[in-house]
Amino acid sequence: MGLMPKPRRTLAAHSQPSLPGLNTGLDLTTYKTIRLAVSGDVELTRLETRLIDTPAFQRLRFIRQLGAAYLVYPTALHTRFDHSLGTLGAARRMIEAIRGNARAHSEERDIPPEEELLARLFALLHDIGHIPFGHTLEDELGLFARHDASRERIERFVGPESAAGRLLRPALGGELYQRLLRLFEAAAGQCEPAADDVYILDLVTNTICADLLDYLARDAFFCNLSVEAGDRFYRYLALRRHGGRRRLVVQLWKENKDAPRRDVLGELIRLLDNRYVLSERVYFHHAKLVAGTMVGAAVARALAAGTLDPAELFDLGDDTLLWRLARGEPPQAAGLARAVLERRLWKLAARWDREALGAEGVAGAVAGPPHAADGEDRAPAVEHLLARLHADAAGRRRLEERRAAELGLDPGALLIHCPPLKMAMKLADTMVLWRGTIRPLRDCRDDALTGVKLQAILDSHRNLWATRVFVPPERLAAREALARLTPPERRRWLGGE
């Protein structure tokens, strides 16, 4: 990691007026440079350098970006630390692109220095609350609230008493620090962001954002997958008022010619397609899913037995968590963790997609009563059943024990993986300027060519969804019994009936 001092420029020296309540000695220009694979040099201010040197940020070195994917792609060892720095670099590039957009009016490319500062800090710290195997334990298995949706974690990692907070508050001043905290709270769905700060959420964590632009390239590189896409769309980033808020938009329409910018549109669609390729080949690879499910089961059993305190996860990395579980109690948790460490993965006993469950009409959003008519069996409404199965980790574990006993398996010898129904499609919600209006990209299907491509990608993501049943390799006889179930019987099996 190369660190090089750079000439310094203070906020006070910027062409913008001085900022009320802000320490004008704060440095906005490069203090050190860190060289990263994929994203190249990432330049840091003095404050950013101090933030990455805190123990809370350094722990991200020990949390892999792709969780258990290293068991499939051996070089997928990059970390939340790398990604956080890369996201800062991507945010900075996007800010420069907005300011340099010659096709936008001056107010559409105006980012005051204090807002640049907020965007950079939010980008750098957006993953600071991650726990080991975070996406698996939170998003896939529902054992914990999402890292970015937990007020406790916001307080712990960026609140006034945190190591980061003790650096940020005096450096930013009270008013700007509160705006930064509000961004974290808004990302968690706990409040509305300030109207003029909404674009910062768009820029860092929303759709076509710094987070995505970094992780797509980084994940593909370390998994040795080719997902090249152009970067012309950067030139068409602008800020527009929409619904009383300042939003980040991509200028997809040639307003003077009343026609789409097909080159830029093609790049956005390629980004969506790249996200699908990574979902199919990495994020939802069967071996990654079974390993993650085993880790989740080990954590759930240790929590239930009282041998693992959730607060411990804030001090552990991926490997130290596995070793902690493998050397502890209860025996089921220890055995699962040892099996993952030794790559003795369980096997797929059943994979049921929407068609296999007779649920072709299921929408991504969850709605409806707990039970609905379903022919003669009146099985639970499928969307409600699957949402409950995903969200209720304790209920899912009880169901696993019942089904294992029915199949003649040992206690704990069956695991169910049920991801959320709406998977990875917020990319299609990126805001674009289209036919003179601002709308989500998914609503640009009124163009014949665009509509076909967008719909195909949306359908592909939807069709990736499936719930899976895993058993130990020596218990694969259960596969035959599960294969004989009809769609209504599968629904009842998953619903606990």
N, C-alpha and C positions, 0 to 999 in steps of 0.2 A: 504494500500500500504506500504510494508515494505522496508525501505531504510537502507542499512548497508554499512559503509565504508569498503573498501577492500584495501589490500596492493597495492601499486602503482609501475608500471614499465614504464619507459619513453621510447620513441623511441630511444633515444641515447643509451639506454642499450640493444637494440635489436641487434641481430647478424648482421643485415644488416648495410651497411655503413651509415654515417650521410647523411641527405637529404639536397641538396642545396636549399636555400631560405625558408627552413622550420624552424619554431621555435622548436628547439630540446627539449625544456622543455615541449612540448605537451605530455599529458598522453595518452597512447594507452591501458592501462589496466584498470581494474575495479576500479571505484571510488564509485559508488553506485549500489545497486541492487533493482530492482522493481519486485515484485511478481505479475504475471498476471495469470488469468484463462487461461486454454488451453495450453499456451506456457511455463508456469512456470516462473522461475526467468529469468529476462533479465538484463544483466550487462551493465552498462553505464560508459563511461569515464567521466572525469571532463567536457570536452567540450560538450559532448552529454547531460550531466545533465544541463548545462547552457542553451543549446538550447531548451530543453523541458520546461524550466521555462520561456521562452519568451511568451508574450501575444498571438502572432500569433500561436504558437504551442498549448498553453493551450486552445485556442478556439476550437480545434479539439475534446475536451471533450464533446462538445455540438452539434456535428454533428454525427448522427448515421451512422454506417457502412452500414446498409441495408435500409436506407431511411424509406419508409412507411411500410416496412415489419412487424414492430411491431404491426400493426393493424391486422395482421394475426397470427403472432407468438409473443405473449405478452412479451416473454423474449428476443427478438431480439433487445436489447437496447444497445448493445456494440457499441463502437464509433471509429471514425478515430484515436483518441488518442491511444486506446488500440491496434488497428491494426498497427499503425506506430511503436510502441514499439515492437510488435510481429514480424514485418517484419525485424527490426534490429536484433532480436534474431535469426530468420531464416537465415538471411544473414551471421551472424557470424558462425552458424553451418555449412553452406555450405562451407565457407572459410576453416574451420577446416577440413572438409571432403576432400576438394581438396588437401590440404597440406598433408593429411594423406593417400592419395591413393597410396598404394604400387604397384599397377599395372601400374601406369603412370611413364613416364620418369621425371627426375628432372625438366626440363623446363616446363613440362605439369602441374606441381603442384606448381610452383614458384609464389607466390603472395608477392611482396615487401610490407613492412609495410605502405608506403605511399598509395599504391593501396588498401590495406585493409582499411585504413582510409577513402579513397574516397568512397569505397563500403558501409561502415557502415553509413557514413553521408548521402549518397544518399538514402539508405534504410530508415533511420530515417525520412528524410525530403520529401520522394517521394509524400506524400499526403498533404503537408502543404498548397497547394493552393486550397484545396477543399472549395466549398461553400455549404450552406445547401441544402439537397436533390440533391447533385451534379450530381450523375450519371443519375438521372431522368431528371433534367433540361438540362444537357449537352448531354449525350449519347442517351437517349431515345427520347427526345423531341426537341433537337437541338436549344434550346433557347440561349445557350451560347457556346463558344468554350470549348473544354475539358480542365479540370484544368491543365493537363500536356502538353497542346499544345498552351498555351497562353504566349507570351513573356511578356505581362504586368504583369501577375501573377508571373512569374519567377523573374522579377525585384522587384515586391512588396514584395515577401516573402523570396528570397534568394539573391537579388541583393545587391550591395555595401552599399546602404543606408537603407536596411532593418535591423530589429533587429538581424536576423540571420547573415546577411552579416557583421555587425559590430563586431560580435563575430568570424566569420569564417576567415575573411581576415587577421587580425593580427595573429591568431593562426596558420593558414596554410602557410602564406606567399603568395605573389602575384601569383606565378606560379601555385602552387597547388590549390589555390582558383579558378583560371581561369579554370583549368581542371575540377573542380567540377561544375562550371557554365556551362561548355561545355556539361557535361553529361545531365544536365537539358534541355539545348537547343537541344541536339541530341534526347532526348526522345520526345521532342515537334516537331521533324521533321524539325528543323530550321537550322541544320548544321550536318556535319558528325562528329562523335566522333573520338578522337585520336585512331589510329589502335590498340594500346595496351590497350585501355580502353573499347573497345566494349564488352568484357566479363563482365564488371561491369553492363552494361545495361542488358545483358543476365541474370546475377545473380539476379538482383533486380526486374526488371519489364518486362521481355520479355515473356517467355513461362513457362517452369517448373522453377519457380523463387521464390524468398523469398516472394514476394507479394502474389502470388497464394498459396504457401504452408501455409502461415499464414491464409489468409482469408477463404480458404476451411475448415480448421479445426475449425476456430473461428465461422464462420457462421453456420456450421453444429451443433456445440455444443450449441449455443444459440437458435437455432431453434429445438433442440432436435431431430436431424436427425442422423442416423447412416451411416457414409460414411468412414469406416475404410479403410486404405491403408497401405502397408508396407513402410519401409524406407530404404530398402537395396540399392535402387538406389543411395543414398548419397555416398556409397563407390565407385561408378563408375563415379563420377564427375571429369572431367579433363579439362584442357585448351589446345586447339589445334589451330594451324594456319590454317585459311581457307579463301581463297580469299584475302590474305595479312593482315588479321585481326586476333586478338586473340579472340577466341570464347569459350564459355562454352559448353561442349558436354557431353553426357552420353555415356559411353562405352558399347554399346549394343551387340558388336560382340566379340566372343572369337577368337582373331586373331591366336592363336596357334592351335586351333581346327577347325577353319573355320565353326563356328556355332554360332547362337544367344544365348545370355544369357536370357533364357526364363523367369527366375524368375524376372529379372529386367524389361524386356519388359512387363511382366504381371502387374508389379506395375505401370508403366507409363500409360498403357491402363486403369488401375483401376482409376488413377487420372483423366483421361479424362472422364471416366464414372461417377465419383463422381461429376465432374463439371457439367455434364448433369443433374444429379439428383437434384443438387441445382438450376440449371436453371429452370427446370420443376416445382419444388415444392416451390421455394422461389422467385428467381429473376423475373420469369414470372408468378407468381401466379396472378390470375385474380383480386383479391381484392387489392393486392399491386399495380397492374398496374392502376386500376381505381383511387385509392387514389393518386398515383403519377401524373396521368393525371390531376386530379382536382387541385393539388398543382401547376402544371405547368401552367394551365389555369389561376389560380388566379394571379400568378406572371406575366404572359404575359399581362393580362388586367391592372394590376397596372403599369407595365412599359409603356404600350401604353398610359395610362391616365396621365403619368408623376407624379404619386403619390409614386412611388418607384424608387429610384436611384440605378442602378446596383452596385455602390460602397458600398451601405449599406450592401450588402450580405457578404462582407468581415468581418463585425463586428457582424453578426447574427449567431445563431445556428438554428437547425430545429424548435424547439418550439417557439423561439422568432420571427422567420420569420412568422410562422403561426399566432401568436398573433398580430404581426405588421399588417399583411394583414387583419385579422378579424376585426380590429378596425379602418381600414382606408377606403379609396375610391379606385376605384368605387364600387358601391354596388354589382356588379357581383363577383368581386374579394373577397370582404368581405364575401359574402354568401358561396362561395366555401371553403374558409379557415375555416369558422365556421363549415361547414358540416364535414370537415376532422377532426377537433378537437373533434367533437361530434360523430365521426364515423357514420355519415349518408351518406353512400357511394352511388354513382350513380350505375345504373345497366347496364349490357351488352345488347345492342340492336342488335349487329351484330358482328360476328367474321369470318373474311374471310382469310383463309390460301391460299397458292399458288394454290391448287386444286380448291378452291372456286372461285378464280379469273381467272381460266383457264390459269395459268402461270407455269405449271409444268417444263417448260424448262428454267426458270429464273435462272441465275447463281448468285453466291454471289457477284461478282464484277459488278459494274454498267457500262454499255456501251450502245452505240447505239444512233440513232437519236431520236428527240422528238416524232416523229410519225412513225409508221410502219404499214404495211398491217396486218389486223386482220379480215379475212373473209369479211363480207359486211360492218362492222361498222367502220373499220380503227381506232380503239381506239388507244390511245397513247401506244407506246411500254411499256410493263408492268414494266420492270426494271427501265426505265427512270421515269415513272410516280411515282413509289413508292419511288425512291431516292429523287425526287423533293418534294413529300409529306412529307417525313421525314425531309429534310433539310430546307425547307422554312416554318418557324414557322408562319410568318405573313400571308403568303398565305394560310396556313392550317387554320388559325383562320377565314379568310374571307370565306373559303369554308365551315367551320362549320356554320357560320351565314346563308349562302345561303341555305344549306341543312336543317337547322332547320326551316327556313321560309317555305320551300317547304313541309315539313312534318307537318306544322301547330303548331310548337313548339315556345315557347317564345324565344326571343333573348338570345343567350348564353346557351340554353338548349340542346346542342349536342356537344360532344367532340370526336375527332378522335385521336387514338393512333396508330402511325405507326413507329415501331422500325427499325433500320438499317437492311438491308437484310443479311449482313454477321454478324452473332451473335456468339461471344464468342468462336471462334474456333482457335485462335492463339496458343492455347496449342499444337495443332497438328504440329506446326511449330518448336517445340523445336529441337535443333540440336543434332544429335546422330551419333556415329560411327557405321556404318553398312556396312558389306561386304568390309571393307577396305577403305571406303569413308565417308566423312562427308555430311550428308543430313538431311532435315527435317524429323521428325518422320512420317508425312503423306506420305512420299515417300518410306516407308518400306513395302508397300503393296505387294511387290513381294514374300513375305513369305505367304504361303497359310493360315495358322492359323492367323497370324497377320493381313493380308489384310482383312479378313472377319470381324474381330472385329473392326478394325479401321474404315472401311467403314460404319459399322452399327452405330457407335457412331457419325461419321460425318453426316450421314443421319438423325439421331435422332435430332441433333442440328438444322439442316436445317429445319426439319419438325416442330420445335417449333415456327417458325416464323408465325405471323399473324398480320393483322391490325384489330383494334377493334373500334367499335362505342359505346359510352356511353351516356345515357340519365338519367334524374332524375327518381326516382322510380315511380312517378305518371304519367310519360309520356311513359310507356312501350308499349303503343299501336303502337308506331313507329316501334317496332320489327316486326310486321306483314308486314308492307309496305316494309321494308328492306329485309325480307325473300323472297319476291316475285321476287326480282331482279335476272336476269340471270347473268352469269359471265361477258359478255360484258357490261351489264348495270351497274354492280358493278364497273368495270374499269372506265367507263365514269363518274359514280357517284363520284369516288375518284379523277378523273382527272379534275373535274370542268366543264365537258361538260353538 
